[in-house]
């Protein structure tokens, strides 16, 4: 049995240094039946930022006893004629590979630092990455990394080995190892060049406080059976599973288990209709509770430890399940646009449009402020007006920031601040403009934004057409007006075409069928397909009095879309003037008891 307690000294054998350095006796191997290294930069960034946040706020030198759990590791030993015994990795290869890349990078950054601490970290990293040639002389074979890939269809295994040996990547390399290594370099350099951070605390956290839960089998059959149990039939209990069991036990003591089961099943159904899980709902709700408490730090506590905190067991709160249901209903509305019973604001087309645009933001951090504002303010009489104003401002800020800094870390801290403001009803006083980048920089970035932002920006463009009076359908695709297969155009230099092909001005949203039919056709033929679209913006393209689409048209449309989007961003902060002489008429028969109570309190305050 493995027992883990926050007050217990962490076993050094399971830390990144302790566990990975065991490869000196049995090198790590990714066996032939595994898939190639496939982590995207989002996965790499999340691992880096999670450990970084932990090192600065909880672990590192803040509290040396704290630890960060990086996940389970499943492997098995095998005798190898060349290397003796090796440890084959069955589960955990993506994390282990990424940690090797990160440690190799840190090793180089520590080279010019003469402090004893820096050199001690280099010594630890050497023992993790390279084979010891002579223990007595402390000599290493830097051409022999302790992690290798034997994956059959792994084309880039030698690239990975080369990175570990040299610490460098080839120019314009497109493999995942090189891309992720350079992205880790970018993340590390940002930390080193901005602010006053405890960088050595970060190194300490990675090597001596980040730990695995290793499961080592004697053969491949056992290892695969363990892997299958962990990931399929016997997947470990999620936080939601644990919470369900604890809440059911409380309901059982109150003889209310039937009511609880019905409520939980309804919650699961609504969450599924919203495209979520109950685990998602608890996660979203956690950010709401942090906003209520005025927490501005992102923190690194798990959902489970947050809800089961010894000082404040949040599962005891009577409004927990109703609030989870409200969150599920909100996202069901955002996904399906069906009005929520008793909430007239859900018929507001402007609100529907902004929320539909937000759905396509590249990460989930927009959801937390929306939830905080909704749960905290939905009973107010002027909620509809205030909610629209809030989500428009939120959309404007987070999109402009992503245009210049497409990193999770950049939006993370902002949303924690706005969460607290939204929960306290102080969003009008919130210093939105402090988070807005310079308009000139934003405008320059619009033509060729990060690829993940195209669906959102093109949705803004589509809704800007006054004839678009319905919510855009799901499943829209991005159409290249000048086709990717542009062969046959001889009137323009290839360099000019390639430079403009992926610009915003050459892209539009289109349904799947007309997009397939338009495909690589020339503009004159494409217009016939555009004319059949349900999107007003596509039909407008079909009416253009031109039969060819060249880079001149792309550049011209870039300019028009820049103006459109900049006007949209600025308009999100427009506040209509209030005429003090206007009379506000409210039909109190349509107000809920809570809204009526709020209205009376507001009228009393005016007197």
Buried (B, 14 or more C-beta within 10 A) or exposed (E): EEEEEEEEEBEEEBBBBBBBBBBBEBBBBBBEEBEBBEBEBBBBBBBBBBBBBBBBBBBBEBEBEBBBEBEBBBBBBBEEEEBEEBBBBBBBBBBBBBBBBBBBBBBBBBEEEEEEEBEEBBEBBBBBBBBBEEEEEEEBEBEBBBBBBBBEEBEBBEBBBBBBBEBEBEEEBEBBBBBBBBBBBEBBEBBEEEEEBBBBBBBBBBBBBBBBBBBBBEEBEBBBBBBBBBEEEEEEEBBBEBBBEBBBEEBEEEEEBEEBEEBBEEBBEBBEBBEBBBBBBBBBBBBBBBBBEEBBEBBBBEBBEBBBEEEEEBBEEEEBBEBBBBBBBBBBBBBEBEBBEEBEBBEBEEBBBBBBBBBBBBBBBBBBBBBBBBBBBBBBBBBBBBBBBBBBBBBBBBBBBBBBBBBBBBBBEBBBBBBBBBBBEEBEEBEBEEBBBEEEEBBEBBBBBBEBBBBBBBBBBBBBBEEBEEBBEEEBBBBBBBBEEBEEBEEBEEEBBEEBBBBBBBBBBBBEEBBEBBBEEBBEEBBEBBBBBBBBBBBBBBEEEEEEBBBEBBBEBBBEBBEBBBEBBEEBBEEEEEEEEEEEEEEEEEBEEEBBEBBEEEEEEEE
